[in-house]
Amino acid sequence: MDRTKQFDFIIIGAGIVGLSTAWKLTLRYPDATLLVLEKEAGPAMHQTGRNSGVIHSGIYYTPGSYKAKNCVDGRHQLVAFCETYGIEHEVCGKVIVATEQQELPRLRAIYERGLENQIEGIELIDEKRLGQIEPYVAGIEAIHVPCSGIVDYRGVCQKLDELIQTAGQQILYDQKVTGTYSTSGALRVDTETDSYSAGHLVNCAGLQSDLVAKSSGLDPQIQIVPFRGEYYELKEQAVHKVNGLVYPLPNPDFPFLGVHFTRMALGGVECGPNAVFAFNREGYEKSSFNLKDTIETVNFPGFWKLARQHWRRGIDEYYRSFSKRAFLKNLQKLIPSIQLEDIKPSPAGVRAMALQENGEILDDFWIEKNDNQVHVLNAPSPAATAGLAIGDAITDEIAKSQ
């Protein structure tokens, strides 16, 4: 094999986790050779570039979990990175709003969790204070989270790409990985056009991560199930009704944060997302369908267990997917003055949800290590916020095997 195709590290995936890992490995091992392989024409084309652009605080997550620790660390690193390299961002703050008396115990439980996670500056606020921060929002009590913010994640990834390549490492786009192989400790990664050898492999393939792991000989006890998040955005006449980030109180029985309002780092205000099962791992349109992806999902026993548990909520989500009025009704719980003529469709995203065979959602970040391979099998929100910290964690895992 041509020696130019041999690398100390190969990373699969050029989303924020893959590029953060590549950057952290470059810093830790400046004399090593590193290659990032990405099947798309540029970075951040899937989950990273299609999320709501929020810098999460870490308030929601179980104390001591990887999500909680990496979100706080990653947030601080992310803001510092943006300040250093002039990437669009703003620490504009967030409110988590209770609209009914019955929600108050859950709101206060989230506040206590935030204190335990040492989220700086959070406070419980009453209706009057909420009105000062977000005059158009209706709520009886809220949590103000001043350290949350907004960021251009694609801009972050473009800068990481530049830094990695300036350091002499390689990033190759339009290189879809077709297989990974391990023979006597030697790793080979095949793409549609080339083959590469690696001392260490890091799988950061997001929506395809379980498939890459299986091709590497692992038997992950999870499967990625895609859920599309559909958004609207406020038209110009209504943008002034949102100053920062406005979130409802999350439903403890449903694994998503609910429809919210997000002021975007590059302008505008996004509303959403809902959460509907996608019949395609990269199904960004309502009509998207991939037979192979669908068969893989419906043949997975955990999917049907999840469906039986959440079928009523699933029907509601699909109804909102096809009914603008139903979507609006959800938005009006937070901002009653928003009208049908104030919103227009916005591009959707797809979340890679790791599902276990018993039907339970894998809630925390999940990384599996096998000899000289590291597989990031679950990196849901707040993975974008935590990306640089996850890169540190992966680099530390690799260092243990040196």
N, C-alpha and C positions, 0 to 999 in steps of 0.2 A: 504493500500500500504506500502511496505517495506520502512522504513524511510531512508535507505541508498540511495533510489532513488529520494529523494527530494532535490532540489537545489534552492539556491537563484537566480542563473542566469543559463540559458541554451543558448548557442550559437550554431546555426546550420551553419556549414561550417568551414573548416579549411584551407581556403585560407588566404592570407595576411590580408584581412580586418577582417575576423572572429578571427584570432589569435591575431591580434593587439588589437581588442576590448577586447578579453579575458584577455590579458596581462594588459591593462589599467584598466579594472575592478578589476583585482587582486591587482594592486597597490593602487587603490582608496578604495577598500573594502577588506583589507587583511583577515578579519575574516569571510567573506562570503564564501558560498560554490558555486562552479562554475563547469559547465560541458560543454565541446565542443563535439558535435556530428558530425561525418564526414562519409559519405557513402563510401569513398575510403579507401584504405589500408594505406595511409599516407597523409601528408599535401601537399598543393600546387600542386595538380594533374591536375588542369584544367587551368583557365586563369592565375593564378599567376605563375605557373611553365612552361607555354607554351608561354609567351610573349617574347619580344625581349631583356629583361633584361636592360632596359634603366632607368636611374635616370633622370626624366624629370625636366626641369627648372621651368616651369610655364609660359613661354613666350607667348603661343598661346591663353590663355583663357581669356574670357571676364572679365575685371577688376571688382572686387567686387563679382564675382561668387564664389560658393563653390569650384569649381575646382581650380581657381586661388589662393584662400587663403590657401586651404588645401594642394595644391601641393608644394607651397613654404615652408610652415611650415613642411609638411611631409618630404620634401627633406632634410631639415636641421636635423630633427630627425633621418632619415634613415642613413645618413652619420655618424652621431655621434654614432648610434647603431652599425653600422658595424665596426667603429674604436674601440669601447669599447669591442666588442666580437670577433674581428679578422675574420670577414666575408669578403670574396673576393669582392672588389669593387675598382673603380678608378674614380676620377673626371677628365675625359680625355678631356672634351669639345666637342662641336658640332658645325657644320656649317650648316646653312640653305641657300641653294644655288639658285640664280636666273640664269637661262641659256639663257634667252631672254629679250630684252629690254622691251617688254610689261609686263613683270613680276615685273619690278622695283617698280612701285607704291605700289603693294601688299607687296613686301618685306619691303619697308619702313614703311608701315602701321603696319606690325608685329613688327618691331623694336620699333615704337612708343608705341605699346601696351606693349611690354616688359619693356620699361621705366616706363610706368604707373603702371605695376605690380611689379616694383622695383626689377627686375631681375639683380643681381649684375654682373658687368663686361662686359655686352654685348656691342658690337660695330659693326658698319657697316664697312665692309672691301672691298677693291677693288680686282681685279683679281690677282694682284701681291701678296698681302698679303694672299689671299686664297691659292695661289700656295705654299707659305711657310708653311702653316699649313697642307694642303692636296695636295701634288704635283701632284697627278694623277687625281684630280677632275677638270672638266671643268665648268667654271661659269664666269659671267661678274661682279657679285657683290654678297655679302653674308652677313649674320649676324653671327658673332662668339659669341657663348654662352659658355663661359669657365666653368660655374658651372654645366653643364650637365655631366652625367657620366654613368657608367655601374656597375651592381651589380648582385650577385648570389641570386635571390629572393628565390629559394628553400632553400638555406643556411640560409637566414633570417628567413624563416618559421620554419626550423628545430630548430634554436636557440630559437625562441619564444615558440615552443612546449616544449623544455627542461626547459625554465624559468618558464612556467606556471605549469608544473608538479612538478618541484622542489619546487614551492611555495605551494604544497599540493593540487592543483586543478586537475581535471580529464579531459582527452581527450580520447574519445573512437572512434576508427576507425572501418570500416566495419559496420557502424550503419546508414543505410539509413532510413531517416525519412519518415514515411508513412502517418502521419497526426498530426495536432496540434489542440487542442480543448480548449475552454475557457468557464468555467461554474461558474457564480457568482464570477468572478475575479480570479478563480483558473485555472491555465494552466496545460494541460497535453500534453506531446509530446510522440508519439508512433513511434517506429522504427520497423523493421521487426522482432526483437527478444524481445524487452523490452518496458516498459512504464516508463516515468519519469515525475515528477511534478516540476513546476518552479514558483518562484515568479515573474521573468521577463524573457521574451524570446527575443532574438536578432536573426533575420534572415539575415544571410550573405551567402546565398546559391548560389549567383552568377547566373549561367546559369539557375538555378531552382528557383530563388528567387520569381518570380511572382506566381509560382505554390504553394510554401510554404505559401505565403501571402493569397492566395485564400483559402487554406485549413484551415487557421486561422480565416476565416470569413471576411477578408478584400475584398474589390472590387477595386483593383488598376486599374486605368484608363489607364494602359499601358500593353504591352505584350513584353516579351523577344523574340526577333527574332535573331537566331544565324547566324553569318557571319564567315566563315572560312578564316583565313589568312594563306596563303601558302608561304613558304620560300625556298630559295636556300642558300647555303653557299659557300664561296670561297674555292677552293682547295689550297693546301699549296703554290703552285707557284705564287698565286695572293694575298695572305693575306697581303703582304707588301704594297699593294696599298691603304690601309685604315689605318689611324692613330687613328681615334677616331670615331665620329658619323657624318654621312653625310646624310643630308635630302634635298629633293626637296622642292620647295615652295608648300604648300598644296593648293589643289583646293578648293576654297571657297564654291563651289556648291556640294561637296562630303564630307561625314562625316568621312573621314580617312586621315591620314597624307601622304599617298603615299609611293611608294617603296623606301626604304632607305638602307644604309649600316650601320651595327652596329658591332663594335668590341665587342666580348663577354668577360665577366669577367673571365670565365674559359677557355678562349682560342678560337681562330677562329674568323671569320667574317661572320655574317649572312646578307642575302640580301632579302628584302621583307618588309612587306607582301603585297600580293594583298588582295582583299576582295570579296568573293563570298558567295552567300546565301548557307547555309548548311541545308540539309534536315534531320538534326539530331542535337539536342542541344549539343551533344558531338561528332559531326561528324568530326573526324580529318583526315579521308581518303576521297579521291574523291568519292569512292563508298559507303560511309556511308549513310544509310537511316533508318529513324524511322517513321513509318506510323502515329503514334499518334502525334509526334512533327510536322510533315508536315501538317496534317489536322488542328491542332491548329493554325498554321501560316496562311494557305490559307483561313481559316474561319474568320480571323481577318481583318476587313475592312481597317485598316491602312496599312496593307501590300500591298494591291493592289494600294492604293494611292501612296505609296512610289515607287512601281514598275513602275507605269506610269510616274512618275517624272524622274526616273533614269534608264530607260530600256536600253538606248544606252550605258551608262557607264557600266551597268551590263553585257551586252553582251561582251564588251571589257574585263572586268575582267575575265569572263569565258573563253574567247579565250586565255588569258595569262595563265589561269590555266592549259590548255591542250597543250599549245605551249611554249616550252622552248625558242625558238627563239624570240617569242613575249615578253616574260619576259625579256630576255637579252636586247632587244631593249630599254626597259624602263630603265634598269640599265645603259646602255651606254650613256643615256642623261647626267648622272652625271660623269661616268668614262668611256670614250670612248674606252679605251684600254682593257677593260674586254671582253674576248672572250668566245665562247660556251664551250670550253674545260676547262675554269676556274671555272665553277660552277657545283654544284651537289645538288640534292634535300636534304632538311632538314625537320625535323618534323614540322607539322602545329599546329596552335592554333585556338581556336574559341572564338570570342568576343560576349558577351551578349549585344545586342543593344536593348535598351528600346524604343519601338515605341508607339506613341499615336494613338488614333482612327482616327485622322484627317490626318494621314500619316506623321506627323512631328516626327523627332527623338528627344528624350529627351536628350538635350545636356549636362546638368549639373548633378552633383551628386544628387540623389533623395532619401530621407529617409522619410518614413511615420511612425508616432507614433500613437498607439491606446492603451490607458490605459497602461497596463504593457507589451506592445509589441513594439518592434522597428524593422522595416523592411527596409533593404537596398535594394531598388528596382532598382537603377541604379548606378553602380560604374565602368564606363568604364575607359580607360586610361585618366588620370594618377593615377588611384586608387592604383596601386602597390606602386608608389612613395609616394602617400599621405596616405598610409595605417595607419601609426601610428597616424597621425593627425585626420583621420576619426575615429579611435578608441577613441580619446579624445572627438570628437564631440558626438559620441554615448553615451559615459560615462556621458557627461554633460547632455544629454537628459534624461537619466535614473535618474540622481541626482535630476532633477527638480520634479520628481514624488515621491521622497522619503518623 
